[in-house]
Amino acid sequence: MNEKKEIFNNSDYKYISNFIEKKLPILRQNKKFNEKYLNLTDAIEKLEKTLSVPQKEQLDEIIKLFYETEEYYFAFSYSLGLKYGKELEEL
């Protein structure tokens, strides 16, 4: 697994994350996912309308950090899927 950890020590994880993000339209075809995705977007937009400028900046920073950490989740999930495949179902 040490080899897999290397993807997080350089920018390889960003390549994987970008690849997965490009495939997002496939995931958006899933009705439940798409509903949650749209609900999240709507909720963020509604919240932004009620915030002061400093609060909006803080929310923007939180969202930015969320997306940046999501890049690691994407790469980690992808690497686990490659390594363990069907075995993950048994966990």
N, CA, C and O of each residue as an XYZ file, in Angstrom:
364
protein
N       0.828     -1.195      0.000
C       0.000      0.000      0.000
C       0.872      1.259      0.000
O       0.373      2.345     -0.294
N       2.147      1.139      0.319
C       3.035      2.293      0.296
C       3.046      2.959     -1.065
O       3.081      4.186     -1.160
N       3.015      2.144     -2.137
C       2.993      2.705     -3.482
C       1.754      3.565     -3.674
O       1.818      4.605     -4.329
N       0.636      3.146     -3.115
C      -0.614      3.891     -3.255
C      -0.541      5.208     -2.496
O      -1.117      6.204     -2.933
N       0.156      5.228     -1.371
C       0.275      6.461     -0.603
C       1.045      7.515     -1.372
O       0.873      8.710     -1.131
N       1.887      7.088     -2.292
C       2.682      8.029     -3.077
C       1.811      8.970     -3.905
O       2.213     10.100     -4.180
N       0.634      8.520     -4.300
C      -0.215      9.391     -5.112
C      -0.621     10.643     -4.350
O      -0.981     11.649     -4.962
N      -0.567     10.595     -3.024
C      -0.939     11.741     -2.219
C       0.256     12.653     -1.935
O       0.077     13.772     -1.453
N       1.457     12.192     -2.225
C       2.656     12.980     -1.980
C       3.074     13.792     -3.197
O       4.025     14.570     -3.121
N       2.398     13.627     -4.288
C       2.641     14.425     -5.486
C       1.285     14.805     -6.058
O       0.281     14.710     -5.353
N       1.226     15.217     -7.267
C      -0.057     15.674     -7.818
C      -0.823     14.580     -8.553
O      -1.792     14.879     -9.251
N      -0.412     13.320     -8.413
C      -1.131     12.237     -9.088
C      -2.597     12.173     -8.657
O      -3.470     11.856     -9.464
N      -2.863     12.473     -7.391
C      -4.243     12.396     -6.909
C      -5.130     13.389     -7.669
O      -6.318     13.132     -7.866
N      -4.562     14.514     -8.094
C      -5.343     15.503     -8.846
C      -5.730     14.955    -10.225
O      -6.823     15.228    -10.721
N      -4.841     14.192    -10.831
C      -5.152     13.568    -12.117
C      -6.360     12.639    -11.958
O      -7.291     12.669    -12.764
N      -6.330     11.819    -10.915
C      -7.430     10.876    -10.662
C      -8.711     11.647    -10.368
O      -9.772     11.315    -10.897
N      -8.617     12.666     -9.533
C      -9.784     13.463     -9.181
C     -10.389     14.130    -10.409
O     -11.609     14.132    -10.579
N      -9.547     14.692    -11.261
C     -10.039     15.334    -12.485
C     -10.717     14.324    -13.403
O     -11.735     14.621    -14.028
N     -10.141     13.128    -13.477
C     -10.734     12.069    -14.288
C     -12.135     11.738    -13.773
O     -13.078     11.618    -14.555
N     -12.261     11.594    -12.471
C     -13.553     11.255    -11.873
C     -14.550     12.395    -12.062
O     -15.720     12.154    -12.359
N     -14.095     13.625    -11.892
C     -14.989     14.769    -12.089
C     -15.514     14.836    -13.519
O     -16.655     15.237    -13.747
N     -14.689     14.448    -14.474
C     -15.138     14.442    -15.874
C     -16.237     13.406    -16.093
O     -17.024     13.518    -17.033
N     -16.288     12.404    -15.228
C     -17.295     11.350    -15.336
C     -18.553     11.682    -14.528
O     -19.486     10.880    -14.479
N     -18.580     12.849    -13.902
C     -19.722     13.248    -13.085
C     -21.053     13.198    -13.830
O     -22.062     12.845    -13.219
N     -21.105     13.532    -15.118
C     -22.394     13.422    -15.822
C     -23.002     12.011    -15.745
O     -24.224     11.860    -15.735
N     -22.165     11.008    -15.694
C     -22.673      9.641    -15.555
C     -23.352      9.481    -14.205
O     -24.434      8.901    -14.113
N     -22.718      9.995    -13.161
C     -23.287      9.912    -11.815
C     -24.559     10.754    -11.715
O     -25.497     10.380    -11.011
N     -24.594     11.868    -12.405
C     -25.776     12.738    -12.363
C     -26.992     12.066    -12.988
O     -28.117     12.521    -12.783
N     -26.786     10.992    -13.746
C     -27.910     10.248    -14.321
C     -28.636      9.426    -13.260
O     -29.765      8.985    -13.471
N     -27.977      9.224    -12.116
C     -28.607      8.505    -11.011
C     -29.584      9.454    -10.324
O     -29.187     10.509     -9.829
N     -30.847      9.081    -10.295
C     -31.897      9.967     -9.791
C     -31.653     10.416     -8.353
O     -31.764     11.605     -8.055
N     -31.324      9.491     -7.463
C     -31.122      9.843     -6.055
C     -29.927     10.781     -5.883
O     -29.994     11.757     -5.135
N     -28.841     10.476     -6.580
C     -27.671     11.347     -6.493
C     -27.999     12.732     -7.016
O     -27.671     13.732     -6.379
N     -28.639     12.798     -8.164
C     -28.936     14.080     -8.779
C     -29.849     14.925     -7.890
O     -29.665     16.138     -7.790
N     -30.829     14.294     -7.246
C     -31.702     15.025     -6.322
C     -30.894     15.621     -5.177
O     -31.084     16.783     -4.818
N     -30.002     14.834     -4.606
C     -29.167     15.320     -3.504
C     -28.234     16.433     -3.977
O     -28.032     17.423     -3.274
N     -27.675     16.268     -5.159
C     -26.771     17.263     -5.728
C     -27.501     18.593     -5.918
O     -26.989     19.649     -5.545
N     -28.700     18.533     -6.499
C     -29.471     19.746     -6.725
C     -29.950     20.365     -5.414
O     -29.957     21.588     -5.273
N     -30.351     19.528     -4.452
C     -30.761     20.031     -3.141
C     -29.615     20.732     -2.437
O     -29.812     21.771     -1.807
N     -28.423     20.173     -2.540
C     -27.248     20.795     -1.935
C     -26.976     22.155     -2.562
O     -26.753     23.138     -1.855
N     -26.995     22.207     -3.871
C     -26.767     23.467     -4.579
C     -27.805     24.519     -4.186
O     -27.463     25.670     -3.915
N     -29.074     24.113     -4.156
C     -30.147     25.037     -3.772
C     -29.971     25.521     -2.336
O     -30.143     26.708     -2.055
N     -29.632     24.611     -1.428
C     -29.456     24.974     -0.024
C     -28.309     25.968      0.160
O     -28.415     26.908      0.947
N     -27.227     25.757     -0.562
C     -26.091     26.681     -0.487
C     -26.499     28.052     -1.006
O     -26.177     29.069     -0.393
N     -27.201     28.086     -2.123
C     -27.633     29.361     -2.694
C     -28.572     30.108     -1.756
O     -28.452     31.322     -1.598
N     -29.509     29.390     -1.129
C     -30.432     30.021     -0.180
C     -29.672     30.570      1.029
O     -29.936     31.680      1.490
N     -28.737     29.786      1.528
C     -27.960     30.223      2.681
C     -27.137     31.459      2.351
O     -27.065     32.390      3.152
N     -26.521     31.473      1.186
C     -25.690     32.611      0.778
C     -26.474     33.919      0.773
O     -25.922     34.975      1.083
N     -27.748     33.857      0.424
C     -28.575     35.062      0.365
C     -28.797     35.686      1.738
O     -29.107     36.873      1.839
N     -28.643     34.903      2.777
C     -28.913     35.396      4.127
C     -27.649     35.822      4.868
O     -27.731     36.330      5.987
N     -26.496     35.623      4.263
C     -25.238     35.859      4.966
C     -24.679     37.252      4.721
O     -24.905     37.864      3.677
N     -23.946     37.729      5.712
C     -23.200     38.973      5.542
C     -21.975     38.685      4.674
O     -21.660     37.525      4.405
N     -21.294     39.725      4.244
C     -20.112     39.550      3.394
C     -19.052     38.681      4.079
O     -18.539     37.757      3.448
N     -18.703     38.941      5.350
C     -17.695     38.067      5.991
C     -18.158     36.606      6.099
O     -17.362     35.678      5.961
N     -19.454     36.426      6.348
C     -19.981     35.062      6.436
C     -19.942     34.374      5.068
O     -19.648     33.181      4.986
N     -20.234     35.113      3.998
C     -20.155     34.544      2.649
C     -18.723     34.132      2.333
O     -18.487     33.080      1.739
N     -17.773     34.963      2.732
C     -16.365     34.633      2.513
C     -15.983     33.375      3.277
O     -15.244     32.531      2.771
N     -16.491     33.254      4.499
C     -16.210     32.063      5.296
C     -16.840     30.826      4.659
O     -16.213     29.769      4.596
N     -18.080     30.960      4.188
C     -18.740     29.839      3.514
C     -17.978     29.455      2.248
O     -17.792     28.270      1.971
N     -17.539     30.445      1.482
C     -16.755     30.161      0.279
C     -15.488     29.384      0.621
O     -15.108     28.460     -0.098
N     -14.835     29.760      1.718
C     -13.620     29.059      2.154
C     -13.944     27.620      2.558
O     -13.188     26.700      2.245
N     -15.054     27.429      3.244
C     -15.472     26.077      3.650
C     -15.747     25.222      2.423
O     -15.314     24.071      2.364
N     -16.458     25.765      1.446
C     -16.770     25.021      0.225
C     -15.493     24.701     -0.532
O     -15.331     23.586     -1.029
N     -14.585     25.662     -0.626
C     -13.304     25.435     -1.306
C     -12.530     24.300     -0.631
O     -11.998     23.418     -1.305
N     -12.471     24.329      0.700
C     -11.764     23.271      1.425
C     -12.452     21.921      1.251
O     -11.792     20.885      1.167
N     -13.779     21.940      1.199
C     -14.523     20.707      0.973
C     -14.124     20.089     -0.370
O     -13.850     18.892     -0.450
N     -14.093     20.906     -1.419
C     -13.717     20.401     -2.739
C     -12.266     19.933     -2.782
O     -11.948     18.941     -3.438
N     -11.396     20.642     -2.090
C      -9.992     20.234     -2.065
C      -9.813     18.898     -1.348
O      -9.022     18.064     -1.789
N     -10.538     18.685     -0.246
C     -10.436     17.387      0.443
C     -11.125     16.297     -0.366
O     -10.723     15.134     -0.319
N     -12.164     16.674     -1.108
C     -12.865     15.705     -1.952
C     -11.928     15.116     -3.006
O     -12.076     13.954     -3.384
N     -10.967     15.909     -3.483
C      -9.996     15.391     -4.448
C      -9.254     14.189     -3.868
O      -8.997     13.214     -4.574
N      -8.915     14.259     -2.600
C      -8.239     13.138     -1.935
C      -9.180     11.942     -1.800
O      -8.776     10.799     -2.016
N     -10.448     12.213     -1.439
C     -11.423     11.124     -1.332
C     -11.578     10.397     -2.664
O     -11.595      9.168     -2.715
N     -11.690     11.172     -3.739
C     -11.832     10.564     -5.064
C     -10.655      9.641     -5.367
O     -10.841      8.495     -5.776
N      -9.451     10.151     -5.162
C      -8.255      9.363     -5.479
C      -8.157      8.143     -4.576
O      -7.815      7.053     -5.034
N      -8.456      8.323     -3.298
C      -8.378      7.211     -2.355
C      -9.412      6.139     -2.705
O      -9.100      4.948     -2.703
N     -10.621      6.556     -2.999
C     -11.679      5.609     -3.377
C     -11.310      4.856     -4.643
O     -11.504      3.644     -4.737
N     -10.780      5.579     -5.609
C     -10.368      4.965     -6.871
C      -9.274      3.933     -6.629
O      -9.328      2.827     -7.166
N      -8.278      4.297     -5.816
C      -7.178      3.366     -5.569
C      -7.654      2.145     -4.787
O      -7.186      1.034     -5.033
N      -8.582      2.339     -3.845
C      -9.137      1.190     -3.120
C      -9.924      0.286     -4.063
O      -9.839     -0.939     -3.980
N     -10.684      0.900     -4.953
C     -11.449      0.120     -5.923
C     -10.551     -0.706     -6.821
O     -10.851     -1.862     -7.122
N      -9.443     -0.109     -7.251
C      -8.502     -0.854     -8.091
C      -7.868     -2.009     -7.333
O      -7.727     -3.112     -7.858
N      -7.492     -1.740     -6.098
C      -6.780     -2.754     -5.323
C      -7.701     -3.870     -4.848
O      -7.345     -5.046     -4.921
N      -8.890     -3.501     -4.360
C      -9.728     -4.495     -3.701
C     -10.968     -4.920     -4.488
O     -11.516     -5.996     -4.250
N     -11.406     -4.088     -5.413
C     -12.539     -4.449     -6.252
C     -13.689     -5.103     -5.516
O     -14.278     -4.511     -4.611
N     -14.002     -6.306     -5.899
C     -15.130     -7.056     -5.324
C     -14.958     -7.339     -3.837
O     -15.941     -7.508     -3.115
N     -13.718     -7.390     -3.385
C     -13.482     -7.682     -1.966
C     -14.083     -6.622     -1.049
O     -14.368     -6.907      0.114
N     -14.279     -5.401     -1.553
C     -14.864     -4.331     -0.751
C     -16.299     -4.671     -0.335
O     -16.757     -4.244      0.725
N     -16.994     -5.426     -1.156
C     -18.363     -5.819     -0.826
C     -18.409     -6.682      0.434
O     -19.427     -6.716      1.126
N     -17.327     -7.371      0.731
C     -17.288     -8.278      1.882
C     -16.974     -7.556      3.192
O     -17.134     -8.132      4.268
N     -16.535     -6.317      3.111
C     -16.193     -5.565      4.322
C     -17.398     -5.143      5.096
O     -17.269     -4.503      6.139
